Amino acid sequence: MFQSLARHPWRSTLWLIAGLALLHLLVIGRVELTGDEAHYALYGYYPDWSYFDHPPLVGWLNALVLPFSSSDFALRLWPILLGTLTAILLYGLTRELFPEAPAHTALLAVAIYQSGILFQLLNMAMLPDTPLLPIALGATWLLYRALHTGSVRAWLGVGLLFGLAGLAKYTAVTLVLTALIALFWLGRAQMLRTPGPWLAMPVALLVITPILYWNAEHDWLSFAYQLGHGAPDRAWSSKRFLTAQAGQLIVYGPLIYGFGLAALVSALRRRHDGERMLLALALPVLLLFAWNGGYETTLPHWPALGWLALSPLIARWLLAHWPARGVRIGVWSSAAYSVALVAVIHLLILLPFNPFPPGRHPLGDLHGWRASTERAMAMREAMAATPGPAPRLYVGNWSIFSHVAWYGRPTPVQVTDSRFDQSDLWYGSPEPGDRGIVVVPEYYWDRPETAGFGKFNRCAEPVQVEAMLGGVPASRYRLYACEDYRGSR
């Protein structure tokens, strides 16, 4: 089957990549930014050396787009380009690590990567993981060459890419473990006596200087925040762990999750340098977030690098076990699952009608933020004409903040919860006695304290804004004009 579909594997890979990129181009401008996308778009709007919760690369890339366009479509071009680069690097890395394997192994690895629903979403949404994935693949490729050639130039490239990965996301710290594991697992520990690895270290440190500088100026806020993620103050729970694993099964699909575990166990039993290189990349990430998933809710995209690294191993495992009827059934079933979910997501965006009850559209959170924010700003202007403190816009938590702050920029938006984060650095924290307009999406209407309007002593009857799709509200918002903030800190 694979041979008949892959007589020209590189050409077939390019067709696959181009087809999915065109599919994404059809939909990326039709919905508003997610909370995460809006958050990192604000990074680009307020360029800095680093930020409270993440390193700066995602913001710097967005900052390159904003002088030309701030449209939802324009901001999603980077993910398509970076997703394309990830697929191309995955193809090349697979050929490099497994030169003895059939050429269509690399095509299959790319197809497996593209089957992941989460990877499709990352290829349309600009998150820190989006640039991390191609940078980490490039770093792994150069590391493999450096370990086999000892080239100082290759080691310097490793240091550069490790540093860029650090600028993308703090998860990149696992690449240090990847390098150490590979050095010993591939029998190259003697290279520690050569200048290459030691020259790579200062290069990587030099590249991440912006992060160190920003944190030194801000009391090491980012590191304290990330350490809180890594060591939360609660007991490990098997229920949380299993919930996190179930979430990964759903968003990556059984082809990656199920066959990925089988391929991982199989590769651990062998002594192939290419397989060990990929295991050195995958295991630190997967084990870190598997264990951490027992302490706190692990978002599915956090271990994305680990599952990406398993794609070539899954391809090799499937080719070796393809004669087994159960494997073929599993592959076709998994492929059908992935294709169906990708199709549903794109159709929900493209359909001109709304078959769901009012406010219950699955993608409702991608509609209405611009309209509700514009209405809130008009209400704020009207309030400003009345006696009292200068009014602001308010929201209940950071995820709502990102939507409202992006579509309302540069109007200050403050968060009424007790957590200190990037919003407080940009716009300050609300003070007792303040007033303004509180923007509340429907899923918070029955939780006034969480929504924020419950933290004011007086609020007028809300104004409701509906985002219509096919004549039916896809999402609904309430805007509260509130006075006399009580304070939550």
C-alpha positions as CSV (number, residue, x, y, z in Angstrom):
1,M,0.0,0.0,0.0
2,F,2.7,2.5,1.0
3,Q,4.9,1.6,-2.0
4,S,2.1,2.3,-4.4
5,L,1.3,5.7,-2.9
6,A,4.9,6.8,-2.6
7,R,6.8,6.1,-5.8
8,H,7.9,9.7,-5.6
9,P,8.1,10.3,-1.8
10,W,9.5,13.8,-1.8
11,R,7.0,15.0,-4.4
12,S,4.1,13.3,-2.6
13,T,5.3,15.0,0.6
14,L,5.2,18.4,-1.0
15,W,1.7,17.7,-2.4
16,L,0.5,16.7,1.1
17,I,2.0,19.8,2.7
18,A,0.7,22.2,0.1
19,G,-2.8,20.7,0.2
20,L,-3.1,21.1,3.9
21,A,-1.6,24.6,3.8
22,L,-4.2,25.6,1.1
23,L,-7.0,24.1,3.3
24,H,-5.8,26.2,6.2
25,L,-5.7,29.4,4.1
26,L,-9.3,28.9,3.3
27,V,-10.4,29.2,7.0
28,I,-7.8,31.3,8.9
29,G,-9.4,34.6,8.2
30,R,-13.0,33.6,8.9
31,V,-12.9,33.4,12.8
32,E,-11.4,35.7,15.4
33,L,-8.3,34.9,17.4
34,T,-8.3,32.4,20.3
35,G,-7.4,33.6,23.8
36,D,-3.9,32.3,23.4
37,E,-3.4,33.8,19.9
38,A,-4.7,37.2,21.1
39,H,-2.3,37.0,24.1
40,Y,0.7,36.5,21.8
41,A,-0.5,39.0,19.3
42,L,-0.3,41.5,22.2
43,Y,3.3,40.4,22.7
44,G,3.9,41.7,19.2
45,Y,2.0,44.9,19.9
46,Y,4.1,45.5,23.0
47,P,7.5,44.2,22.0
48,D,9.8,43.5,24.9
49,W,12.9,41.5,25.8
50,S,10.7,38.8,27.3
51,Y,7.3,38.4,29.1
52,F,5.8,37.1,32.3
53,D,4.7,33.6,31.2
54,H,6.7,32.9,28.0
55,P,9.9,33.9,26.2
56,P,9.8,36.5,23.5
57,L,10.1,34.8,20.1
58,V,6.4,34.3,19.5
59,G,5.9,38.1,20.1
60,W,8.9,39.1,18.0
61,L,7.5,37.1,15.1
62,N,4.1,38.7,15.5
63,A,5.8,42.1,15.7
64,L,7.2,41.5,12.2
65,V,3.6,41.2,10.8
66,L,1.9,44.0,12.6
67,P,3.4,46.9,10.6
68,F,1.8,45.5,7.5
69,S,-1.5,44.1,8.9
70,S,-3.2,43.3,12.2
71,S,-5.9,41.1,10.6
72,D,-6.7,37.7,12.0
73,F,-5.6,36.3,8.6
74,A,-2.2,38.0,8.5
75,L,-1.4,36.8,12.1
76,R,-2.1,33.2,11.1
77,L,0.3,33.2,8.2
78,W,3.3,32.5,10.4
79,P,1.8,29.3,11.7
80,I,1.2,28.0,8.2
81,L,4.8,28.8,7.2
82,L,6.2,27.3,10.4
83,G,4.1,24.2,10.1
84,T,5.3,23.8,6.5
85,L,8.9,24.1,7.7
86,T,8.3,21.5,10.5
87,A,7.0,19.0,7.9
88,I,10.0,19.6,5.6
89,L,12.5,19.3,8.4
90,L,10.8,16.1,9.7
91,Y,11.1,14.6,6.2
92,G,14.8,15.5,6.0
93,L,15.6,14.3,9.5
94,T,13.9,11.0,8.9
95,R,16.0,10.4,5.8
96,E,19.1,11.4,7.7
97,L,18.5,9.1,10.7
98,F,17.4,6.1,8.6
99,P,19.3,6.1,5.3
100,E,18.8,2.4,5.0
101,A,15.0,2.6,5.2
102,P,12.7,2.9,2.2
103,A,12.4,6.5,1.0
104,H,8.6,6.5,1.7
105,T,9.3,6.1,5.4
106,A,9.9,9.8,5.5
107,L,6.6,10.5,3.7
108,L,4.8,8.3,6.1
109,A,6.4,10.1,9.1
110,V,5.1,13.5,7.7
111,A,1.6,12.0,7.1
112,I,1.5,10.7,10.7
113,Y,2.6,14.1,12.0
114,Q,-0.1,15.8,9.9
115,S,-2.7,13.3,11.2
116,G,-2.6,14.9,14.6
117,I,-5.5,17.2,15.2
118,L,-3.4,19.2,17.6
119,F,-0.7,19.7,15.0
120,Q,-3.3,20.9,12.5
121,L,-4.4,23.5,15.1
122,L,-0.8,24.6,15.8
123,N,-0.4,25.0,12.0
124,M,-3.2,27.6,12.1
125,A,-2.6,29.3,15.5
126,M,0.5,31.2,16.6
127,L,1.5,29.7,20.0
128,P,5.1,29.4,21.4
129,D,5.0,25.7,20.4
130,T,4.6,26.7,16.7
131,P,8.1,28.0,16.3
132,L,9.6,25.6,18.9
133,L,8.8,22.5,16.8
134,P,10.8,23.3,13.7
135,I,13.7,24.8,15.7
136,A,13.9,21.7,17.9
137,L,13.9,19.4,14.8
138,G,16.6,21.5,13.2
139,A,18.6,21.4,16.5
140,T,18.2,17.6,16.7
141,W,19.4,17.2,13.1
142,L,22.5,19.3,13.7
143,L,23.2,17.5,17.0
144,Y,23.1,14.2,15.3
145,R,25.6,15.4,12.7
146,A,27.8,17.0,15.4
147,L,27.9,13.7,17.3
148,H,28.9,11.8,14.2
149,T,31.4,14.3,12.6
150,G,32.6,16.3,15.6
151,S,32.4,19.4,13.4
152,V,32.8,22.6,15.5
153,R,30.6,24.4,13.0
154,A,27.8,21.9,13.6
155,W,28.2,22.3,17.4
156,L,28.0,26.1,17.0
157,G,24.8,25.6,15.0
158,V,23.5,23.4,17.9
159,G,24.2,26.1,20.4
160,L,22.4,28.7,18.1
161,L,19.3,26.5,17.7
162,F,19.2,25.5,21.3
163,G,19.2,29.2,22.2
164,L,16.5,30.0,19.7
165,A,14.4,27.1,21.1
166,G,14.9,28.7,24.5
167,L,13.6,32.0,23.1
168,A,10.5,30.1,21.8
169,K,9.4,28.2,25.0
170,Y,10.8,27.2,28.4
171,T,10.1,23.6,27.4
172,A,13.3,23.8,25.4
173,V,15.2,23.1,28.5
174,T,14.5,19.4,27.8
175,L,16.9,19.8,24.8
176,V,19.8,19.9,27.2
177,L,18.7,16.4,28.5
178,T,18.3,15.4,24.8
179,A,22.0,16.3,24.2
180,L,23.2,14.6,27.3
181,I,21.2,11.4,26.7
182,A,22.4,11.3,23.1
183,L,26.0,11.8,24.0
184,F,26.0,8.7,26.2
185,W,23.4,6.6,24.5
186,L,25.1,6.9,21.1
187,G,28.5,6.2,22.6
188,R,29.9,9.7,22.0
189,A,30.7,10.7,25.5
190,Q,34.4,11.2,24.5
191,M,33.2,14.3,22.6
192,L,33.0,16.0,25.9
193,R,36.8,16.2,25.7
194,T,36.6,18.2,22.5
195,P,35.8,21.9,22.2
196,G,32.6,21.6,20.2
197,P,30.0,21.0,23.1
198,W,31.7,23.6,25.3
199,L,31.6,26.2,22.5
200,A,27.9,25.5,22.0
201,M,27.0,26.3,25.6
202,P,28.0,30.0,25.6
203,V,26.4,30.5,22.1
204,A,23.1,29.2,23.6
205,L,23.5,31.4,26.7
206,L,24.2,34.4,24.5
207,V,21.1,33.8,22.4
208,I,18.8,33.6,25.5
209,T,20.3,36.8,27.1
210,P,17.1,38.8,26.4
211,I,15.2,36.4,28.7
212,L,17.8,36.7,31.5
213,Y,17.9,40.4,31.2
214,W,14.1,40.8,31.4
215,N,13.9,38.5,34.4
216,A,16.7,40.2,36.2
217,E,14.8,43.5,35.7
218,H,11.5,41.9,36.9
219,D,12.6,39.9,40.0
220,W,12.8,36.7,38.0
221,L,9.0,36.5,37.6
222,S,9.0,34.1,34.7
223,F,11.2,31.5,36.4
224,A,9.2,31.7,39.6
225,Y,6.0,31.2,37.6
226,Q,7.4,28.2,35.6
227,L,8.7,26.6,38.8
228,G,5.2,26.9,40.2
229,H,4.0,24.9,37.2
230,G,6.7,22.3,37.7
231,A,6.2,21.9,41.5
232,P,2.6,22.8,42.3
233,D,1.5,22.6,45.9
234,R,-0.8,19.6,45.7
235,A,-0.6,15.8,45.8
236,W,0.0,13.7,42.7
237,S,-3.3,12.3,41.4
238,S,-3.8,9.2,39.1
239,K,-7.1,10.7,38.0
240,R,-5.5,13.9,36.8
241,F,-2.8,11.8,35.1
242,L,-5.3,9.6,33.3
243,T,-7.4,12.7,32.3
244,A,-4.3,14.3,30.8
245,Q,-3.5,11.1,28.9
246,A,-7.0,10.8,27.6
247,G,-6.9,14.4,26.4
248,Q,-3.7,13.6,24.4
249,L,-5.3,10.5,22.9
250,I,-8.2,12.7,21.7
251,V,-6.2,15.6,20.3
252,Y,-3.3,13.7,18.7
253,G,-5.4,10.7,17.6
254,P,-4.9,7.0,18.2
255,L,-2.4,6.8,15.2
256,I,0.1,9.0,17.1
257,Y,-0.8,8.2,20.7
258,G,-1.5,4.4,20.5
259,F,1.0,3.4,17.8
260,G,3.5,6.0,19.2
261,L,3.6,4.1,22.6
262,A,4.1,0.8,20.7
263,A,6.9,2.3,18.6
264,L,8.5,3.8,21.6
265,V,8.7,0.5,23.5
266,S,9.9,-1.3,20.4
267,A,12.7,1.3,19.8
268,L,13.9,1.0,23.4
269,R,14.7,-2.6,22.8
270,R,17.0,-1.9,19.8
271,R,20.4,-0.3,19.3
272,H,19.8,1.9,16.3
273,D,21.5,5.4,16.5
274,G,18.6,7.1,14.6
275,E,16.0,5.6,16.9
276,R,17.9,6.5,20.0
277,M,18.3,10.0,18.8
278,L,14.6,10.4,18.4
279,L,14.0,8.7,21.8
280,A,16.4,11.2,23.3
281,L,14.3,14.0,21.9
282,A,10.9,12.5,22.8
283,L,11.4,10.9,26.2
284,P,12.3,14.0,28.3
285,V,9.3,15.9,27.1
286,L,6.8,13.0,27.3
287,L,8.0,11.9,30.8
288,L,8.1,15.5,32.1
289,F,4.5,16.2,31.2
290,A,3.2,12.7,31.9
291,W,4.4,13.1,35.5
292,N,3.4,16.7,35.8
293,G,-0.1,15.8,34.6
294,G,-0.7,14.1,37.9
295,Y,-0.1,17.4,39.7
296,E,-2.0,19.8,37.6
297,T,-4.1,20.0,34.4
298,T,-1.7,19.5,31.5
299,L,-2.7,21.3,28.3
300,P,-2.5,18.9,25.3
301,H,-0.1,21.1,23.3
302,W,2.6,21.1,26.0
303,P,4.1,17.7,25.1
304,A,3.7,18.3,21.3
305,L,7.5,18.1,20.7
306,G,7.6,14.6,22.2
307,W,4.8,13.2,20.0
308,L,6.3,14.9,16.9
309,A,9.6,13.2,17.6
310,L,7.9,9.8,17.6
311,S,6.5,10.2,14.1
312,P,9.4,8.6,12.3
313,L,9.5,5.7,14.8
314,I,5.8,5.2,14.3
315,A,6.4,5.1,10.5
316,R,9.1,2.5,10.9
317,W,7.0,0.4,13.3
318,L,4.0,0.5,10.9
319,L,6.0,-0.6,7.9
320,A,7.5,-3.5,9.9
321,H,4.1,-4.6,11.2
322,W,1.9,-3.8,8.2
323,P,1.2,-7.5,7.4
324,A,-0.7,-7.8,10.7
325,R,-4.4,-7.4,10.1
326,G,-5.0,-5.7,13.4
327,V,-2.4,-3.1,12.6
328,R,-4.0,-2.3,9.2
329,I,-7.4,-2.0,10.8
330,G,-6.0,0.3,13.5
331,V,-4.3,2.5,11.0
332,W,-7.3,2.9,8.8
333,S,-9.6,3.5,11.8
334,S,-7.2,6.1,13.2
335,A,-6.8,7.8,9.8
336,A,-10.6,8.0,9.5
337,Y,-10.8,9.5,13.0
338,S,-8.2,12.2,12.1
339,V,-9.7,13.0,8.7
340,A,-13.2,13.3,10.2
341,L,-12.1,15.6,13.0
342,V,-10.1,17.8,10.7
343,A,-13.0,18.0,8.3
344,V,-15.5,18.8,11.1
345,I,-13.3,21.7,12.4
346,H,-12.9,23.2,8.9
347,L,-16.6,22.8,8.1
348,L,-17.7,24.4,11.3
349,I,-15.6,27.4,10.3
350,L,-16.8,27.5,6.6
351,L,-20.5,26.7,7.0
352,P,-22.6,29.8,6.4
353,F,-25.4,28.5,8.8
354,N,-25.5,27.6,12.5
355,P,-27.3,24.4,13.4
356,F,-26.7,24.7,17.1
357,P,-28.9,26.3,19.8
358,P,-28.2,30.0,20.6
359,G,-24.8,30.4,22.3
360,R,-23.9,26.8,22.0
361,H,-21.8,26.7,18.8
362,P,-18.6,24.6,19.4
363,L,-16.5,27.4,18.1
364,G,-18.5,30.2,19.6
365,D,-15.5,31.5,21.5
366,L,-14.0,32.5,18.1
367,H,-16.9,34.9,17.4
368,G,-18.1,38.1,18.9
369,W,-15.1,39.4,20.8
370,R,-14.5,42.3,18.4
371,A,-18.1,43.4,18.4
372,S,-18.6,43.1,22.2
373,T,-15.3,45.0,22.8
374,E,-16.2,47.8,20.5
375,R,-19.6,48.1,22.3
376,A,-17.8,48.1,25.7
377,M,-15.5,50.9,24.6
378,A,-18.5,53.0,23.5
379,M,-20.1,52.4,26.9
380,R,-16.8,53.4,28.6
381,E,-16.8,56.6,26.6
382,A,-20.3,57.4,27.8
383,M,-19.4,56.6,31.4
384,A,-16.3,58.9,31.1
385,A,-18.7,61.8,30.6
386,T,-20.2,61.3,34.1
387,P,-18.6,62.3,37.4
388,G,-16.2,59.8,39.0
389,P,-12.9,58.0,38.4
390,A,-11.7,57.5,34.9
391,P,-13.4,54.3,33.7
392,R,-11.6,51.3,32.4
393,L,-12.5,48.0,30.7
394,Y,-12.5,44.9,33.1
395,V,-12.6,41.2,32.7
396,G,-12.6,38.3,35.1
397,N,-9.4,36.4,34.1
398,W,-6.4,36.5,31.7
399,S,-8.0,34.4,28.9
400,I,-10.8,36.9,28.6
401,F,-8.3,39.7,29.0
402,S,-6.4,38.7,25.9
403,H,-9.5,38.8,23.7
404,V,-10.7,42.2,25.0
405,A,-7.2,43.8,25.2
406,W,-6.4,42.8,21.6
407,Y,-9.6,43.9,19.9
408,G,-9.7,47.0,22.2
409,R,-6.1,48.0,22.0
410,P,-4.7,50.4,23.1
411,T,-7.5,50.9,25.6
412,P,-6.3,49.6,29.1
413,V,-8.0,46.4,30.3
414,Q,-7.6,45.2,33.9
415,V,-8.3,41.8,35.4
416,T,-10.2,41.5,38.6
417,D,-8.8,38.1,39.8
418,S,-6.1,37.9,42.4
419,R,-3.4,36.5,40.1
420,F,-0.5,38.8,39.1
421,D,0.5,38.3,35.4
422,Q,1.3,40.0,32.2
423,S,-1.9,42.1,32.2
424,D,-0.8,43.7,35.4
425,L,2.6,44.6,33.9
426,W,1.0,46.2,30.9
427,Y,-2.1,48.0,32.4
428,G,-1.7,47.8,36.2
429,S,-4.1,46.3,38.7
430,P,-7.6,47.5,39.6
431,E,-7.9,49.6,42.8
432,P,-10.8,49.9,45.3
433,G,-13.3,52.5,44.2
434,D,-12.5,52.1,40.4
435,R,-15.3,51.8,37.9
436,G,-15.7,50.7,34.3
437,I,-17.3,48.2,31.9
438,V,-17.0,44.5,32.6
439,V,-17.1,42.2,29.6
440,V,-18.5,38.8,30.4
441,P,-19.0,35.8,27.9
442,E,-22.0,33.6,28.4
443,Y,-20.1,30.8,30.1
444,Y,-19.5,33.1,33.1
445,W,-22.9,34.7,33.4
446,D,-23.8,32.6,36.4
447,R,-20.5,33.1,38.2
448,P,-20.3,36.8,39.1
449,E,-17.2,36.6,41.2
450,T,-15.3,34.7,38.5
451,A,-16.7,36.9,35.8
452,G,-15.7,40.1,37.6
453,F,-18.9,42.0,37.8
454,G,-19.6,40.5,41.3
455,K,-16.5,42.3,42.7
456,F,-18.2,45.8,42.3
457,N,-20.6,47.2,44.7
458,R,-23.0,48.5,42.0
459,C,-23.6,47.3,38.4
460,A,-26.4,48.5,36.0
461,E,-28.5,46.0,34.1
462,P,-26.2,44.4,31.5
463,V,-26.2,45.2,27.8
464,Q,-26.3,42.0,25.7
465,V,-24.3,41.5,22.5
466,E,-24.9,38.6,20.2
467,A,-22.5,37.3,17.5
468,M,-24.8,36.1,14.8
469,L,-24.0,33.2,12.5
470,G,-26.6,32.1,10.0
471,G,-29.3,34.0,11.9
472,V,-28.5,32.3,15.2
473,P,-26.3,33.6,18.0
474,A,-23.0,31.7,17.9
475,S,-22.0,33.4,21.2
476,R,-23.4,35.9,23.6
477,Y,-21.8,38.5,25.9
478,R,-23.0,40.8,28.6
479,L,-21.5,44.2,29.3
480,Y,-21.9,45.5,32.8
481,A,-21.4,49.2,33.7
482,C,-20.1,48.9,37.3
483,E,-19.1,51.3,40.1
484,D,-17.0,51.0,43.2
485,Y,-14.6,48.1,42.8
486,R,-14.3,46.3,46.2
487,G,-10.8,44.8,45.5
488,S,-9.6,41.2,45.4
489,R,-6.0,41.4,46.5
